[in-house]
Every structure is written in structure tokens, then in C-alpha cells.
Amino acid sequence: MALGFVWYNPKVFGTAWMKSTGMTEESAKGANMALIFGMSFLFSFFIAMAEQFMVIHQWHIFSILANDAGLKDPNSDVSLMVKDFMEKHGTNFRTFKHGALHGVIAGIMLALPILGTNALFERKGFKYIAINAGYWTVALALMGGVICAFA
């Protein structure tokens, strides 16, 4: 959300974004900002919860073994294998840089097509798509980097 304050600031992309949406300062004043920021915070939390599965490769071993009954028994062969695996490989690819890379990929491969498709049907221009998809690509990169490095 902090990135949004900078990205959509009138001195950065805010003026261009408002022009591309057809929004005016007067129309923006009537908004329920508590609701907008509250829902934005909640949605950011949803995105972070989903993004951890994209940026932390170690989740995959748990998804593969989720239905294995032995996973819940700490003394089973499966649990001991997972424990050994995590001790040896649990920190592989757990860097800010790697998480940011996956965030950029998510921005280009998920956010851009979703926002672009909506924008095309809404008859918005390239500038609108570039500003919003650019924001989400940078936001997902930062979020992915933090999640991957510090989760």
C-alpha cells in the first residue's frame, strides 16, 4: 500500500492515471476512503497469502505429500524424509532477489493479462494498462521478495 501512495502520487503517475480513467479531483472527493483503504489492505493480505506459494519452492513438497497419512506422524518415514529434506534444502532459493523475480513473473503473467483484459473491454488506453500493470508488477515483486526472504 505504501508503494501505491508513491506510484499514484500526482508527481509520479497519479495525474496520468486520473486522466486515463477520466477521474477528476472532485469525483475522487466523494469516495469512502476508509472502506477503500480497508478493503485494499484486506485484498493485499489475500495476495500475500497466495503469493507465498509462488515464491517459496519448499511449499511444493507439502502439497505433494498433503494426503499422505504419515505426514502427521512425526516418527513416520514420510515425516522423517520431509524433516531431512527441509534441513538440507529448506533455505534454497529463499532470498529477496529470488522472491522478487517470481513477483515480476506473477505481475507479467497474471496481473497484466487480468488488468489488460478488463481495460480493453472498458475501452481504456495503453497508458492506463501500463500504469496499473506496472504498479502491480512492482508491488508483487516487492511482496514476493519480502515473503521469500523473511517468511
C-alpha positions as CSV (number, residue, x, y, z in Angstrom):
1,M,0.0,0.0,0.0
2,A,2.9,2.3,0.6
3,L,4.0,1.8,-2.9
4,G,0.6,2.9,-4.1
5,F,1.0,6.2,-2.2
6,V,4.1,6.9,-4.2
7,W,3.1,5.3,-7.6
8,Y,-0.2,7.1,-7.8
9,N,1.1,10.4,-6.4
10,P,0.4,13.3,-8.9
11,K,4.2,13.8,-9.2
12,V,4.7,10.2,-10.3
13,F,1.8,8.5,-12.3
14,G,-1.2,9.9,-10.4
15,T,-2.0,12.7,-12.9
16,A,-1.6,10.4,-15.9
17,W,-3.7,7.7,-14.2
18,M,-6.5,10.1,-13.3
19,K,-6.5,11.4,-16.9
20,S,-6.6,7.8,-18.3
21,T,-9.5,6.9,-16.0
22,G,-11.5,10.0,-16.6
23,M,-11.5,10.7,-12.9
24,T,-11.4,14.2,-11.5
25,E,-10.3,15.5,-8.1
26,E,-14.0,16.4,-7.5
27,S,-15.2,12.9,-8.2
28,A,-12.5,11.4,-6.1
29,K,-13.6,13.5,-3.1
30,G,-16.9,11.7,-2.7
31,A,-15.3,8.3,-2.1
32,N,-15.5,6.4,1.2
33,M,-11.7,6.3,1.8
34,A,-12.0,4.2,5.0
35,L,-13.8,1.4,3.0
36,I,-11.4,1.7,0.0
37,F,-8.2,1.5,2.2
38,G,-9.7,-1.2,4.5
39,M,-10.6,-3.4,1.5
40,S,-7.3,-2.7,-0.2
41,F,-5.5,-3.8,3.0
42,L,-7.6,-7.0,3.1
43,F,-7.0,-7.7,-0.6
44,S,-3.3,-7.2,-0.1
45,F,-3.4,-9.8,2.6
46,F,-5.1,-12.2,0.3
47,I,-2.5,-11.6,-2.4
48,A,0.3,-12.2,0.1
49,M,-1.3,-15.5,1.2
50,A,-1.5,-16.7,-2.4
51,E,1.9,-15.3,-3.4
52,Q,3.8,-17.3,-0.8
53,F,3.0,-20.5,-2.8
54,M,4.6,-19.0,-5.9
55,V,7.8,-17.7,-4.3
56,I,8.6,-20.4,-1.7
57,H,9.5,-23.6,-3.5
58,Q,9.6,-25.6,-0.3
59,W,5.7,-25.5,-0.2
60,H,5.6,-27.9,-3.1
61,I,6.9,-30.9,-1.0
62,F,4.0,-30.3,1.4
63,S,1.4,-30.1,-1.4
64,I,2.7,-33.3,-2.9
65,L,2.5,-35.1,0.4
66,A,-0.6,-33.5,1.8
67,N,-2.8,-36.6,1.6
68,D,-0.1,-38.9,3.0
69,A,-1.2,-40.1,6.4
70,G,2.4,-40.4,7.6
71,L,2.9,-36.7,7.2
72,K,1.1,-36.1,10.5
73,D,3.1,-38.7,12.4
74,P,6.5,-37.1,13.4
75,N,8.1,-40.6,13.5
76,S,6.9,-41.9,10.2
77,D,9.2,-42.4,7.2
78,V,7.5,-39.6,5.3
79,S,7.8,-37.1,8.2
80,L,11.5,-38.0,8.7
81,M,12.1,-37.6,5.0
82,V,10.5,-34.2,5.0
83,K,12.4,-33.2,8.0
84,D,15.7,-34.3,6.4
85,F,14.8,-32.6,3.2
86,M,14.0,-29.3,4.9
87,E,17.2,-29.4,6.9
88,K,19.2,-29.9,3.7
89,H,17.2,-27.7,1.3
90,G,14.9,-25.6,3.4
91,T,16.7,-22.3,2.6
92,N,17.3,-22.9,-1.1
93,F,16.1,-20.0,-3.2
94,R,15.0,-18.1,-0.1
95,T,16.3,-14.7,-1.0
96,F,14.7,-11.3,-1.6
97,K,16.0,-11.4,-5.2
98,H,14.5,-14.8,-6.0
99,G,11.1,-13.8,-4.5
100,A,11.2,-10.6,-6.4
101,L,11.8,-12.5,-9.6
102,H,8.8,-14.6,-9.1
103,G,6.8,-11.5,-8.2
104,V,7.8,-9.9,-11.5
105,I,6.8,-13.1,-13.3
106,A,3.4,-13.0,-11.5
107,G,2.9,-9.4,-12.4
108,I,3.6,-10.0,-16.1
109,M,1.9,-13.4,-16.4
110,L,-1.1,-12.8,-14.1
111,A,-1.7,-9.1,-13.3
112,L,-1.0,-7.8,-16.8
113,P,-3.4,-10.2,-18.6
114,I,-6.2,-9.7,-16.0
115,L,-5.9,-5.9,-15.9
116,G,-5.3,-5.7,-19.7
117,T,-8.4,-7.8,-20.5
118,N,-10.6,-5.6,-18.2
119,A,-9.1,-2.4,-19.6
120,L,-9.7,-3.5,-23.2
121,F,-13.4,-4.1,-22.5
122,E,-13.6,-0.9,-20.6
123,R,-12.1,0.9,-23.6
124,K,-9.1,2.2,-21.6
125,G,-5.9,3.0,-23.4
126,F,-2.3,1.7,-23.2
127,K,-1.3,4.2,-20.7
128,Y,-4.0,3.0,-18.2
129,I,-2.8,-0.6,-18.7
130,A,0.9,0.3,-18.3
131,I,0.4,2.4,-15.2
132,N,-1.7,-0.2,-13.4
133,A,0.1,-3.4,-14.6
134,G,3.4,-1.6,-13.8
135,Y,2.2,-0.9,-10.3
136,W,1.1,-4.5,-9.7
137,T,4.3,-5.9,-11.2
138,V,6.5,-3.8,-8.8
139,A,4.1,-4.5,-5.9
140,L,4.2,-8.2,-6.5
141,A,8.0,-8.1,-6.8
142,L,8.4,-6.3,-3.5
143,M,5.8,-8.5,-1.8
144,G,7.4,-11.7,-3.2
145,G,10.9,-10.6,-2.2
146,V,9.8,-9.9,1.4
147,I,7.8,-13.1,1.6
148,C,10.6,-15.2,0.2
149,A,13.4,-13.7,2.3
150,F,11.6,-13.4,5.6
151,A,8.8,-16.0,5.7
